[in-house]
Amino acid sequence: MKKVLMVFTVIIFFIINPIEICAKENMKNVEIYTIIVTSSSEGNNKCLHFKMLESEVSPFIFGSVIMIPLRAFSEAFGYNVDYQTEKKIIIRKKGEEDEIIFRVGSLSASVNGHDYNMNQTPIIHNDRVFISVNYASSIFNKYITLKESVDEKKVFIWISSVQLLSEEDVAAEKNVNYYNGASSTDPMAYYYLKDDSQTNRGVKIGDSYEKVVELYSEPHEKKIKDETSYIISYYSESFPGTGSGSVISFYFAGDVLTSVGVDGRPF
């Protein structure tokens, strides 16, 4: 199973009182890569999308805080950014009533008319407004995952609209509950859950769709095969194009679970 070797992982979902992810002292000259993870739906099918944050300016470390470009972050999740003045920024999403107001140099933001206090002000850097990645995740209700490379020269940040799987969720290669489905025709096949075993969250063959969703949340991806069978999938973080991520898929006939597979191939 292909993996990018990392030193540490921090996963935080900020609701009211975000806890700062602080950069270490040796992170002053690191490269920062930001991966945006979004979902989309077409009819009964759902898909998860991984893409690099598209911006003319790069995230950087300010003091001990990782700062990301506000416009690029907002637009990646479908928000429109309106600069009312040089220092007042209003962010809205088409078709929704949400309104977020930032002011450069101010610790106070407005979220749907309610005051929201931050520990780090938005700042201007390279003629762009930057905001702390922690508060961007908190105010926009996103999940954040941060990893540092083994050589400590790169930092990877995943910002997601869904909670991604942990390494424990997809650790099937040496897990006695799974068997290797590889064959001469498919040497990189899934690892499959054994009939008498269960996943690390307690899902077993024969369980209902409702139980899987209760334990894993709404599926990241759903594919309808025919009138009675379908597949739902959940992903770990992935650096686009590297094959570093994994996916666990649940196969249903009717609403009864018939198979569970973990795949570490590129996606």
Secondary structure, 3 states (H helix, E strand, C coil): CCCCCEEEEEEEECCCCCCCCECCHHHCCCEEEEEEEEEEEECCEEEEEEEECCCCCCCEEECCEEEEEHHHHHHHCCEEEEECCCCEEEEEECCCCCEEEEECCCCEEEECCEEEECCCCCEEECCEEEEEHHHHHHHCCCEEEEEEECCCCEEEEEEECCCCECHHHHCCCCCCCEEECCCCCCCCCCEEECCCCECCCCCECCCEHHHHHHHHCCCCEEEECCCCEEEEEEEECCCCCCCCCCEEEEEEECCEEEEEEEECCCC
